[in-house]
């Protein structure tokens, strides 16, 4: 996916690439832990009651991994 950005200095391409394996696995593991807590009733002290925030953090990790790798 390519996005054209117009700046005062000219036109720049911003290419998004796949994240690194560590970033991807961190996001997947956090997502699985959240789903286990939400749907199977696993009691995780810092996560119970904050599943929505943890899923948002997981998505942000994945999104930032794609954006930073593409620069």
PAKOL-179469 format. One record per atom (N, C-alpha, C): residue number from 0; residue in one letter; atom name; x, y, z. Coordinates in nm, 4 decimals. Layout:
+-----+----+----+----------+----------+----------+
!   i ! aa ! at !        X !        Y !        Z !
+-----+----+----+----------+----------+----------+
! NUM !  A ! CA !        X !        Y !        Z !
...
+-----+----+----+----------+----------+----------+
//
This chain:
+-----+----+----+----------+----------+----------+
!   i ! aa ! at !        X !        Y !        Z !
+-----+----+----+----------+----------+----------+
!   0 !  X !  N !   0.0851 !  -0.1169 !   0.0000 !
!   0 !  X ! CA !   0.0000 !   0.0000 !   0.0000 !
!   0 !  X !  C !   0.0900 !   0.1235 !   0.0000 !
!   1 !  X !  N !   0.0691 !   0.2105 !  -0.0925 !
!   1 !  X ! CA !   0.1467 !   0.3339 !  -0.1020 !
!   1 !  X !  C !   0.0550 !   0.4531 !  -0.0796 !
!   2 !  X !  N !   0.1049 !   0.5475 !  -0.0038 !
!   2 !  X ! CA !   0.0317 !   0.6707 !   0.0223 !
!   2 !  X !  C !   0.1187 !   0.7863 !  -0.0226 !
!   3 !  X !  N !   0.0642 !   0.8745 !  -0.1017 !
!   3 !  X ! CA !   0.1388 !   0.9923 !  -0.1456 !
!   3 !  X !  C !   0.1117 !   1.1055 !  -0.0485 !
!   4 !  X !  N !   0.2186 !   1.1624 !   0.0054 !
!   4 !  X ! CA !   0.2077 !   1.2747 !   0.0973 !
!   4 !  X !  C !   0.2640 !   1.3989 !   0.0310 !
!   5 !  X !  N !   0.1907 !   1.5070 !   0.0371 !
!   5 !  X ! CA !   0.2387 !   1.6336 !  -0.0184 !
!   5 !  X !  C !   0.2916 !   1.7189 !   0.0960 !
!   6 !  X !  N !   0.4136 !   1.7605 !   0.0825 !
!   6 !  X ! CA !   0.4775 !   1.8456 !   0.1822 !
!   6 !  X !  C !   0.5288 !   1.9709 !   0.1125 !
!   7 !  X !  N !   0.5768 !   2.0627 !   0.1918 !
!   7 !  X ! CA !   0.6292 !   2.1849 !   0.1337 !
!   7 !  X !  C !   0.7524 !   2.1580 !   0.0480 !
!   8 !  X !  N !   0.8274 !   2.0535 !   0.0797 !
!   8 !  X ! CA !   0.9485 !   2.0233 !   0.0057 !
!   8 !  X !  C !   0.9203 !   1.9413 !  -0.1208 !
!   9 !  X !  N !   0.8028 !   1.8876 !  -0.1343 !
!   9 !  X ! CA !   0.7707 !   1.8057 !  -0.2509 !
!   9 !  X !  C !   0.6769 !   1.6921 !  -0.2144 !
!  10 !  X !  N !   0.6725 !   1.5942 !  -0.3015 !
!  10 !  X ! CA !   0.5846 !   1.4796 !  -0.2800 !
!  10 !  X !  C !   0.6685 !   1.3633 !  -0.2279 !
!  11 !  X !  N !   0.6213 !   1.2996 !  -0.1213 !
!  11 !  X ! CA !   0.6920 !   1.1880 !  -0.0592 !
!  11 !  X !  C !   0.6032 !   1.0642 !  -0.0622 !
!  12 !  X !  N !   0.6651 !   0.9491 !  -0.0842 !
!  12 !  X ! CA !   0.5929 !   0.8223 !  -0.0772 !
!  12 !  X !  C !   0.6110 !   0.7628 !   0.0620 !
!  13 !  X !  N !   0.5014 !   0.7144 !   0.1175 !
!  13 !  X ! CA !   0.5081 !   0.6451 !   0.2452 !
!  13 !  X !  C !   0.4640 !   0.5021 !   0.2200 !
!  14 !  X !  N !   0.5553 !   0.4088 !   0.2246 !
!  14 !  X ! CA !   0.5230 !   0.2696 !   0.1995 !
!  14 !  X !  C !   0.5084 !   0.1939 !   0.3301 !
!  15 !  X !  N !   0.3978 !   0.1223 !   0.3460 !
!  15 !  X ! CA !   0.3787 !   0.0385 !   0.4636 !
!  15 !  X !  C !   0.4282 !  -0.1011 !   0.4313 !
!  16 !  X !  N !   0.5032 !  -0.1591 !   0.5235 !
!  16 !  X ! CA !   0.5572 !  -0.2930 !   0.5046 !
!  16 !  X !  C !   0.5145 !  -0.3813 !   0.6197 !
!  17 !  X !  N !   0.5359 !  -0.5090 !   0.6031 !
!  17 !  X ! CA !   0.5028 !  -0.6035 !   0.7090 !
!  17 !  X !  C !   0.5906 !  -0.5769 !   0.8310 !
!  18 !  X !  N !   0.5353 !  -0.5920 !   0.9508 !
!  18 !  X ! CA !   0.6168 !  -0.5716 !   1.0716 !
!  18 !  X !  C !   0.7164 !  -0.6854 !   1.0888 !
!  19 !  X !  N !   0.8103 !  -0.6654 !   1.1765 !
!  19 !  X ! CA !   0.9066 !  -0.7705 !   1.2085 !
!  19 !  X !  C !   0.8383 !  -0.8845 !   1.2824 !
!  20 !  X !  N !   0.9025 !  -0.9978 !   1.2874 !
!  20 !  X ! CA !   0.8432 !  -1.1158 !   1.3497 !
!  20 !  X !  C !   0.8217 !  -1.0955 !   1.4990 !
!  21 !  X !  N !   0.9114 !  -1.0237 !   1.5655 !
!  21 !  X ! CA !   0.8961 !  -0.9996 !   1.7094 !
!  21 !  X !  C !   0.7740 !  -0.9117 !   1.7358 !
!  22 !  X !  N !   0.7580 !  -0.8065 !   1.6591 !
!  22 !  X ! CA !   0.6436 !  -0.7172 !   1.6746 !
!  22 !  X !  C !   0.5137 !  -0.7911 !   1.6467 !
!  23 !  X !  N !   0.5112 !  -0.8691 !   1.5405 !
!  23 !  X ! CA !   0.3910 !  -0.9440 !   1.5048 !
!  23 !  X !  C !   0.3551 !  -1.0456 !   1.6133 !
!  24 !  X !  N !   0.4545 !  -1.1201 !   1.6611 !
!  24 !  X ! CA !   0.4277 !  -1.2213 !   1.7629 !
!  24 !  X !  C !   0.3847 !  -1.1586 !   1.8951 !
!  25 !  X !  N !   0.4424 !  -1.0449 !   1.9317 !
!  25 !  X ! CA !   0.4003 !  -0.9748 !   2.0531 !
!  25 !  X !  C !   0.2538 !  -0.9358 !   2.0442 !
!  26 !  X !  N !   0.2130 !  -0.8847 !   1.9306 !
!  26 !  X ! CA !   0.0745 !  -0.8456 !   1.9097 !
!  26 !  X !  C !  -0.0186 !  -0.9669 !   1.9126 !
!  27 !  X !  N !   0.0217 !  -1.0751 !   1.8487 !
!  27 !  X ! CA !  -0.0617 !  -1.1960 !   1.8464 !
!  27 !  X !  C !  -0.0744 !  -1.2567 !   1.9857 !
!  28 !  X !  N !   0.0353 !  -1.2640 !   2.0588 !
!  28 !  X ! CA !   0.0307 !  -1.3213 !   2.1936 !
!  28 !  X !  C !  -0.0578 !  -1.2384 !   2.2850 !
!  29 !  X !  N !  -0.0459 !  -1.1064 !   2.2793 !
!  29 !  X ! CA !  -0.1312 !  -1.0202 !   2.3608 !
!  29 !  X !  C !  -0.2779 !  -1.0368 !   2.3230 !
!  30 !  X !  N !  -0.3068 !  -1.0495 !   2.1944 !
!  30 !  X ! CA !  -0.4444 !  -1.0696 !   2.1498 !
!  30 !  X !  C !  -0.4996 !  -1.2018 !   2.2007 !
!  31 !  X !  N !  -0.4220 !  -1.3080 !   2.1929 !
!  31 !  X ! CA !  -0.4677 !  -1.4395 !   2.2406 !
!  31 !  X !  C !  -0.4924 !  -1.4364 !   2.3915 !
!  32 !  X !  N !  -0.4048 !  -1.3713 !   2.4662 !
!  32 !  X ! CA !  -0.4229 !  -1.3610 !   2.6108 !
!  32 !  X !  C !  -0.5511 !  -1.2854 !   2.6435 !
!  33 !  X !  N !  -0.5775 !  -1.1769 !   2.5706 !
!  33 !  X ! CA !  -0.7003 !  -1.0997 !   2.5933 !
!  33 !  X !  C !  -0.8233 !  -1.1835 !   2.5613 !
!  34 !  X !  N !  -0.8202 !  -1.2560 !   2.4506 !
!  34 !  X ! CA !  -0.9354 !  -1.3390 !   2.4139 !
!  34 !  X !  C !  -0.9578 !  -1.4508 !   2.5147 !
!  35 !  X !  N !  -0.8514 !  -1.5100 !   2.5659 !
!  35 !  X ! CA !  -0.8661 !  -1.6143 !   2.6684 !
!  35 !  X !  C !  -0.9284 !  -1.5555 !   2.7946 !
!  36 !  X !  N !  -0.8880 !  -1.4354 !   2.8294 !
!  36 !  X ! CA !  -0.9435 !  -1.3708 !   2.9480 !
!  36 !  X !  C !  -1.0904 !  -1.3360 !   2.9280 !
!  37 !  X !  N !  -1.1226 !  -1.2876 !   2.8116 !
!  37 !  X ! CA !  -1.2594 !  -1.2413 !   2.7849 !
!  37 !  X !  C !  -1.3585 !  -1.3570 !   2.7691 !
!  38 !  X !  N !  -1.3235 !  -1.4558 !   2.6878 !
!  38 !  X ! CA !  -1.4215 !  -1.5593 !   2.6525 !
!  38 !  X !  C !  -1.4104 !  -1.6866 !   2.7338 !
!  39 !  X !  N !  -1.2963 !  -1.7136 !   2.7946 !
!  39 !  X ! CA !  -1.2809 !  -1.8369 !   2.8716 !
!  39 !  X !  C !  -1.2692 !  -1.8118 !   3.0205 !
!  40 !  X !  N !  -1.2757 !  -1.6877 !   3.0618 !
!  40 !  X ! CA !  -1.2788 !  -1.6542 !   3.2040 !
!  40 !  X !  C !  -1.1461 !  -1.6659 !   3.2759 !
!  41 !  X !  N !  -1.0369 !  -1.6597 !   3.2048 !
!  41 !  X ! CA !  -0.9054 !  -1.6647 !   3.2696 !
!  41 !  X !  C !  -0.8866 !  -1.5391 !   3.3539 !
!  42 !  X !  N !  -0.8399 !  -1.5559 !   3.4762 !
!  42 !  X ! CA !  -0.8187 !  -1.4427 !   3.5663 !
!  42 !  X !  C !  -0.6739 !  -1.3965 !   3.5570 !
!  43 !  X !  N !  -0.6521 !  -1.2846 !   3.4938 !
!  43 !  X ! CA !  -0.5192 !  -1.2257 !   3.4809 !
!  43 !  X !  C !  -0.5246 !  -1.0908 !   3.5522 !
!  44 !  X !  N !  -0.4442 !  -1.0740 !   3.6581 !
!  44 !  X ! CA !  -0.4593 !  -0.9569 !   3.7464 !
!  44 !  X !  C !  -0.4610 !  -0.8218 !   3.6767 !
!  45 !  X !  N !  -0.3688 !  -0.7921 !   3.5893 !
!  45 !  X ! CA !  -0.3629 !  -0.6590 !   3.5291 !
!  45 !  X !  C !  -0.4559 !  -0.6449 !   3.4096 !
!  46 !  X !  N !  -0.5150 !  -0.7566 !   3.3653 !
!  46 !  X ! CA !  -0.5935 !  -0.7556 !   3.2427 !
!  46 !  X !  C !  -0.7446 !  -0.7617 !   3.2667 !
!  47 !  X !  N !  -0.7856 !  -0.8290 !   3.3712 !
!  47 !  X ! CA !  -0.9279 !  -0.8475 !   3.3971 !
!  47 !  X !  C !  -0.9962 !  -0.7121 !   3.4147 !
!  48 !  X !  N !  -1.0945 !  -0.6875 !   3.3299 !
!  48 !  X ! CA !  -1.1663 !  -0.5603 !   3.3317 !
!  48 !  X !  C !  -1.1097 !  -0.4575 !   3.2356 !
!  49 !  X !  N !  -0.9931 !  -0.4831 !   3.1808 !
!  49 !  X ! CA !  -0.9293 !  -0.3898 !   3.0882 !
!  49 !  X !  C !  -0.9044 !  -0.4533 !   2.9523 !
!  50 !  X !  N !  -0.9896 !  -0.5447 !   2.9117 !
!  50 !  X ! CA !  -0.9685 !  -0.6164 !   2.7862 !
!  50 !  X !  C !  -0.9704 !  -0.5239 !   2.6654 !
!  51 !  X !  N !  -1.0580 !  -0.4267 !   2.6664 !
!  51 !  X ! CA !  -1.0675 !  -0.3346 !   2.5528 !
!  51 !  X !  C !  -0.9383 !  -0.2546 !   2.5360 !
!  52 !  X !  N !  -0.8829 !  -0.2088 !   2.6466 !
!  52 !  X ! CA !  -0.7588 !  -0.1324 !   2.6396 !
!  52 !  X !  C !  -0.6430 !  -0.2197 !   2.5933 !
!  53 !  X !  N !  -0.6411 !  -0.3443 !   2.6394 !
!  53 !  X ! CA !  -0.5333 !  -0.4345 !   2.5995 !
!  53 !  X !  C !  -0.5419 !  -0.4662 !   2.4507 !
!  54 !  X !  N !  -0.6639 !  -0.4829 !   2.3973 !
!  54 !  X ! CA !  -0.6787 !  -0.5067 !   2.2538 !
!  54 !  X !  C !  -0.6345 !  -0.3843 !   2.1744 !
!  55 !  X !  N !  -0.6652 !  -0.2654 !   2.2257 !
!  55 !  X ! CA !  -0.6205 !  -0.1426 !   2.1599 !
!  55 !  X !  C !  -0.4680 !  -0.1340 !   2.1595 !
!  56 !  X !  N !  -0.4048 !  -0.1682 !   2.2699 !
!  56 !  X ! CA !  -0.2586 !  -0.1686 !   2.2775 !
!  56 !  X !  C !  -0.2003 !  -0.2694 !   2.1789 !
!  57 !  X !  N !  -0.2622 !  -0.3862 !   2.1695 !
!  57 !  X ! CA !  -0.2163 !  -0.4883 !   2.0760 !
!  57 !  X !  C !  -0.2222 !  -0.4382 !   1.9315 !
!  58 !  X !  N !  -0.3318 !  -0.3740 !   1.8971 !
!  58 !  X ! CA !  -0.3456 !  -0.3202 !   1.7615 !
!  58 !  X !  C !  -0.2464 !  -0.2068 !   1.7372 !
!  59 !  X !  N !  -0.2246 !  -0.1220 !   1.8361 !
!  59 !  X ! CA !  -0.1307 !  -0.0112 !   1.8206 !
!  59 !  X !  C !   0.0123 !  -0.0633 !   1.8007 !
!  60 !  X !  N !   0.0496 !  -0.1698 !   1.8729 !
!  60 !  X ! CA !   0.1819 !  -0.2299 !   1.8542 !
!  60 !  X !  C !   0.1970 !  -0.2768 !   1.7104 !
!  61 !  X !  N !   0.0951 !  -0.3444 !   1.6596 !
!  61 !  X ! CA !   0.1009 !  -0.3947 !   1.5230 !
!  61 !  X !  C !   0.1048 !  -0.2802 !   1.4219 !
!  62 !  X !  N !   0.0230 !  -0.1784 !   1.4427 !
!  62 !  X ! CA !   0.0182 !  -0.0654 !   1.3514 !
!  62 !  X !  C !   0.1505 !   0.0114 !   1.3499 !
!  63 !  X !  N !   0.2061 !   0.0368 !   1.4672 !
!  63 !  X ! CA !   0.3337 !   0.1076 !   1.4747 !
!  63 !  X !  C !   0.4466 !   0.0245 !   1.4144 !
!  64 !  X !  N !   0.4384 !  -0.1078 !   1.4299 !
!  64 !  X ! CA !   0.5376 !  -0.1950 !   1.3678 !
!  64 !  X !  C !   0.5355 !  -0.1837 !   1.2165 !
!  65 !  X !  N !   0.4180 !  -0.1690 !   1.1598 !
!  65 !  X ! CA !   0.4072 !  -0.1524 !   1.0134 !
!  65 !  X !  C !   0.4554 !  -0.0148 !   0.9705 !
!  66 !  X !  N !   0.4241 !   0.0871 !   1.0455 !
!  66 !  X ! CA !   0.4599 !   0.2231 !   1.0062 !
!  66 !  X !  C !   0.6090 !   0.2502 !   1.0219 !
!  67 !  X !  N !   0.6680 !   0.2059 !   1.1317 !
!  67 !  X ! CA !   0.8084 !   0.2334 !   1.1574 !
!  67 !  X !  C !   0.8961 !   0.1551 !   1.0610 !
!  68 !  X !  N !   0.8584 !   0.0323 !   1.0306 !
!  68 !  X ! CA !   0.9375 !  -0.0484 !   0.9378 !
!  68 !  X !  C !   0.9312 !   0.0088 !   0.7968 !
!  69 !  X !  N !   0.8237 !   0.0801 !   0.7653 !
!  69 !  X ! CA !   0.8075 !   0.1335 !   0.6308 !
!  69 !  X !  C !   0.8833 !   0.2629 !   0.6067 !
!  70 !  X !  N !   0.9408 !   0.3227 !   0.7078 !
!  70 !  X ! CA !   1.0098 !   0.4501 !   0.6900 !
!  70 !  X !  C !   1.1471 !   0.4320 !   0.6324 !
+-----+----+----+----------+----------+----------+
//
